[in-house]
Amino acid sequence: MKNKILLLLFILMTINNYSQEIKKDKDFIPKDIKVNTTKTTSITVELDKVVKGIGPTGISSFGIASRDLISAEELKGYPQMKNIPDSLTNTKEYLLILNNLQFYYQNYKQGIYSKAFFIKKMEKNGNINDTIFLTDKKIKTTISIIAGYTPNNSIVYLVDTNNNGDYSDEVPKILLSNLNKQDDILDNAETVDIEYYDGSSIKKDKQLITVEKDKYNKDLSLMFKFPQYRYGKVQLGNDSYLIISESNNRDQSIYLVKDQPYFDRLDKKYMIKPFQYLKIEDDYIKYSPISQNNNKIKLTISPNDLDNKIVPITNQVGMFAPNISGVNILDGAKISLEKYKGKYVFVDFWSTSCAPCIQEFPQIKEVYDKFSKNDIEIIGVAEIRGKIDAKKFLNDKEVTWSNIDDKNPITIIKGYSINSWPTTYLIDPNGKIIATDLRGADLNNKLEMLQIGKKK
């Protein structure tokens, strides 16, 4: 036991020394050192290298609702932009909120949003008690964009790069679409002045953003890319690792991979969200963010982690899946992960407002019809928006596998913290998560490799 404690202490001290750029001999820990295992040990790691380029999630983009689709209550907290070009017609305005918690909190504290509205937003965007790294001062945590048609019918856009609420000092750019090469993405990127709170003061930062037209929408809809990430290199145990944080990282997740000269898109199994665990050899080290832009993180070993090797319950690969239970929308039957113990379970978190989610239904149905229910079950967890008859919606889409409503009072999905759709998990017969983000043919291929039984 003493040797294990010394090894973990060595790991933590090595990381701490690296973050301070102090080089010491690996044998600096005295052999007779005494460690108090009743106390929690924590250290800080700096992610101080910023890279302009495609990060671990690969080339990806996302869209948001334009201002004309936002409720009047929410618009109260949006900046009022000045000097929108008179020459543009059919304009669309957008506001990218880089840190939802900070944005809604500062507007609430300044009396712009009501307490009821703030609580509603916190329930969707984060823990209402998680305000230690929030400030009631107004900081620049948004990016304003406008797009429209010129007199010659070209489409242009402007980004408020200095975040002063004024478009008069910005230069219009031609709106392109389908930017899929890193050089093109970077050449069309804009650098925006932003701010973040580090727990004690407001700091200035830069955010790289690429704006493009939504090629799937005939209307003037915009899509956004953030070709920027930060990382730190640390020694954990016997190996050197990269800890990487994507730009515009709303959930403050990190990626942990062994040091490598380059990487393309990384599998989501390497993603670790706040308060989840890094698995180093046989030990579990908890990750916590300690600044809004993730330039510093905290790694923690608790007394329990020192005393045993219990696999945590959390929604990440290699860990035991938190329980899911509820009532099947289609037939009213009770379903749960516990009920399906001994089988593989594919869990699909989706939303009625998520087109890519619905486009996945035929692939999921193909799998459901192909593989034996003796070996695998499927649970859909639906976020139902608006006045939709969920049962009719599922029947119209020819969905025949179990689905539960995430807003039903008896639904249990605590521990998943879903903030984007679709999000999927594959859970093995022992209850461990073995894969995430299985899309399209990936699910079928994974089940084939696992040699899941087929229906006869």
Secondary structure, DSSP 8 states (H G I E B T S, - for coil): -HHHHHHHHHHHHHHHHHHTT----TT-S-TT----TTS-EEEEEE--EEEES--TT-S--B----GGGS-HHHHTTS---B---TT-EEEEEEEEES-HHHHHHHHHHTTSS-HHHHHHHHHHHS-TT--TT--SS----EEEEEEEE-TTS-EEEEE-TT-SSBSTT---EE--B---SHHHHHHTEEEEEEEEE-SSSEEEEEEEEEEEE-TT-SSS-EEEE--EEEEEEEEETTEEEEEEEESS-TT--EEEEE--S---S--GGGEE-TT-EEEETTEEEEEEE-STTSSEEEEEE-HHHHH-----BSSSTTSB----EEE-TTT--EEETTTTTTSEEEEEEEETT-HHHHHTHHHHHHHHHHB-TTTEEEEEEEE--SS--HHHHHHHTT--SEEEETTSTT-B-TT----SSSEEEEE-TTSBEEEE---THHHHHHHHHTT--B--
